[in-house]
Amino acid sequence: MARIPQALTGAADRVLDALVVPGYSKIGVAARRHWWPADPVPFARRVDVVVTGASSGLGAAAAQGLAALGARIQMVGRKAARLESAADRIRAAVPDAELVVREADISDLGSVRALAATLREELTDLHGLVHCAGLMPPERTLTDEGNELAFATHVLGPLLLTTELRPLLAADGDGRVVFVSSGGMYSAALSDDFDSSQGEYKGVRAYARTKRMQVTLTEQLALTFDRIDDPVVHSMHPGWAQTPGVTDSLPGFDKVAKPILRTPDQGADTIVWLVAAAEPSRSSGRFWHDRRVRPTHYLPWQHDDPAIRATLWRESLSRTGATL
């Protein structure tokens, strides 16, 4: 089949993004697969990849996709039984998959430190770290450490785990860190109400804000990780995928949009590509969707306030005790 001219594919891609519904749905996958970069090839050596939120949805799909390429997956989740069930499903699809179950709660900083200590003890290097753990609390909830649950799960825990595993990622020589954000972050400007303590609490808003924070955090980590052997750090959004999280948290949206929602595998495609393909290793701090770099802001009012960016970074380091 003749290759589609790049100028034409670029224009078509931008139209899909601008129209949102076709770009974020399975329609976008069906169109873009004709021109996006080549699929990653199997790993040439034994590599380990940590995937949080691996018991279902995008995390489980990413774990399966990476296992199919030969990676050994460190599957992280809050409940070992759910992880074991997910591992059984992955082995049914990928019989030779190497999977290790790691029970940990990413919202609990003590649990994150314990997980990181175990991984440092057992592994000599780490190729990938995928931050897929996510939730949309129906009401404002604080962790035992006093952090709002969405902020702890999407920002504080991932930051701490990334910094704690930095030596292992550096030892790989081609380390990758991927934050799984959301297209919903486009609806939120960066806010300094990190714990969602101001005004009426809305789970959707807290989710969008903390997903925006993940993108900001990605950029800051990319600037901070300046050693020659440091991992690259990217964020991405999966589009609209049918996952247990969407069904449970947004039942109305799930019901209306179900015919066009992406499968978990389609939503996780760019996660797998960012960890396994060559192209993402040539840059850091980018925001991706469907294997292409995307803008982080579309409207002027969405652009980050530099003072809030600095405060988010300072506060996140302070609360986690992360060292760089």
N, C-alpha and C positions, 0 to 999 in steps of 0.2 A: 504494500500500500504506500502511495506517495506521501512524503512527509508534508504536513501542513506548514505553510510559511509562518515564521515566528511572529511577524507583525500581526498576522491575522489571529493567531492563537492568543497573543497578548491582549488584543482588543476584545476577543470573545471572553477571555478570562475576566477582564475588568467589568464587562457587562454582567456576567454572572454574579460577581461580588456586589456590584451596585444594586442589583435587583433583590439581593439577599435570599429570597426563597429558593430560586433555582441553584444559587451558589452554595448554600448551606445544606441543601437536601441531597438525596441520592441522585437527583438530576445533575448536580455539579460533578459528582464522581463519574457518572456515565459519560459526560462530555469531556472532562479534563483528562481522563485516562488515555485519550487519544493523543495527547501532546505532552503529558507531564514526563519528568525524567525517568530513566530506566529503573526497574525494580532493583533493590539491593541483591547482591549475590551472597551465598552462604559465607559465614565467617571462615577465614583461612586457618584460624587457630581457635583453641578453646578460650572462650571469654565468658565472664560473668556479668549479668545485668540485674540490678535491683529494680523491681517494679512494685510500687506501693498501690494500694487499692486493687490488688490482684485477684480478689475473690469473685468479682463479677464485672460486667460492663466493659468499658474501655480498657481497664487494667488487665482483665483476664484475656481480652482479645489481643492486647499488645504482648502479653506474656506468651501467648500461643504463636503469634507471628514471629517473635524473636526466637522462640524455641525451635520453630521450623527452619530457621537459618543456622541453627547449631549452637546458640547461646545456652548456657546454663542459667536458669532464671531463679533468682532469690525472690520468692513470692511473699510480699508483705501484706498483712491485713490484721484486723482486730480479733478475728475468731479463727482459730486453727481448723475447726471443723469445716467452715465454709471454704477455707483455702484448700483443704484436702479434697473437697468436692470439686472445686474448680480444677485442681491438678488432675483429678481423674478424667474430667472432660477433655482437658488438653492432651493427656496421654492417649485418649481414644482417637484424637485427630492426628496427633504426632507421636507415634508409638515409641520413638527413641528419645523423646523429650527428657531433658535433665531438669528436674524441678526440686527446689528446696523450700519448704514452708517455714516462714518466719512470722510468728505472732507478735505484733507490736501495734500500738495506737499512736499514729502520727500527731494527734492533738496533744499528747502527753509527752512533755519534753524529757521526763525521766525515762520513759519507755523508748524514746528516740535515742537517747544516749546509750541505753543498754543494748539496743539493736546495733548501733554503730560499733560499740566495743566488741560485740560478738563477731561481726563481719570483719573487723580489723584483725581479730585473733585467728580467724579461719581462712581468710583470703590473702593472697599476696598482691593482687591487683584487681581492678574493677573497670570494665569497659563502659558501662552505662548505668545511669540512675534516672529512673522515670518517676516523676511525681504525679501519680494519677489518683491518689486518695482524695476524695471530695465528698461534700455533703451540703445540704441546704436546710439548716435548722428551722423548724416551723415557729420556734419562739427563741428569744434571746437566752442563751445558756452559757455559763462560765465553766471553764475547766477547773479542776482542783487547784491549778496553779494561778487561777484568776484571769485567764485570757478568754475572750469571746471565742466560741467554738469554731466558727467558720474561719476567723483570723488565725487561730491556732493550727487548724488543719491545713489551710491553704498557704499560709505564709510562714509562721514561726517554726513549725515542725519541719517543713521542707528546707528552710534555710539552715537549721541546725544540722539536719542529716547531711546536707550537701557539704557543709564545712567540716563535719566530723569524718566524712569519707573522702575528703579532698586528697589525702596522701595516697589512698588506693587508686583513685581515678588518675592521679598523676603518674603512678607506677605503670599504668597501662600504656601510656604514651600516645593514646588516641581516645582519651576519655570523653564521654558525652553526658551532659545533664539536660533533661527535657522536662519543662514544666507544662503540664496539660491544663491550659487555661480554658476559656470559653468565649464564643462569639458574643455572649451576653455582656462581656466586659466593655464592649463598645458603647453600651448604654450608660456607663458610669464614669465620671471623672474621678481622678485620684482624690481621696478624702483623708483628712487627718482624724476622723472619727473611727479609729482602728477597731475599737471594741463595740461599735454600733450602740453607743450609750445615749446618743442624742435623738430625741423625738421617738416616734412610734417605730418599733422594730418590725422590719419586713425581711423575711428570709431571702426573697429574690434579690432585694437590694444588697443585703449583706454578702450574698454569693457573688453578685456582679462586681461589687467593690473589691472584694478580696481576690477575685480573678484578675481585675485590673492591677492590683498590687503585685500579683505574680509576674506580670509582664514587666512592671517597673523593676522588680527584684531581679529578674533575668538580666536586664540591661546593667544593673549595678554590679551584679556578680561577674558579668563579662568584663567590666572595667577593672574589677578588683583582681580577678584571676589573670595576672599578667606574667606569670612565670612561663618559661618555654614549654614545660611539660604539663601545665594546667589543662583541665578539660575545657572544651567549649560548652557554652550554656545557651540553650535556646528555649523559647516558649512556642506554643502552637494552640490553635483551636480546632476541634474535630468536626465542626459543623453541627447539624442536628442529627444525633444518633439515638436510636431506640435502646435505652439502657434501663435497668431497674431504678436508677436515680431519677431519671426523667419521669418514668411512670409513677413513682411514689411521690415526688415533689411537685410535679406539674401535670396532674392527671388530665386537666382540661386541654392543655397543649398537646399532650400525648395522644388523646383521643382524636382531636381535629387533624393533627399533622401526621398521624401514623402511616397513611399510605405513601408518604414521601420521605419518611425518616430513614436515615442511613442505618445499615446494620452496624453492630459493634465493630466488626472487622473493617468496614469502610471508614468508620470514625477513627479507628486506631492506625490506619494505613500510614499517615504522616509520622506518627510516633515511631513506628518500626523503621521507617525510612530515615528519620533523623538519627537514630541510634546506629543504623547499619550501613547507610550509603556513604560514599566518599565526599560528595558535595558539601554536606553540612559541616564537615571538619575544617573547611576553608574560611569560616567566619564564626562570629560569636555574638550573642546578644540580639539575635533576630527573632521575629515573630512570624510563624509559618501557618499556612493552611493549604491543604492539597498540594504539598511538595513545592510550594512557592512562597517567597517572602511577601508578607502583607504589611500594609500600614498599621501602626498601632493606634492611630487617631484619624477620624474622618471629619470631625467638626471642631472649630476653633475652641469652643468652651471645654472640650475634652482634654486639651493638652495639659500635661502635668505641671503643677506649680513647683518650681525648683525647691522652694522652702519645704513643701510637703514631702517631696522626694527625699530630701535630706533627713527630715524628721522620721519618715518611715524607716529608712536605713538605720539611723541611730537607735530608734526605739526597738527595732527588731533585733539588733545586735545586743542591746542591753537586756531585753527580756529573755533571750535564749542563752546568753553568755557565750555566744559563738565567737571563736577566735579565728583570725585570718592571717 
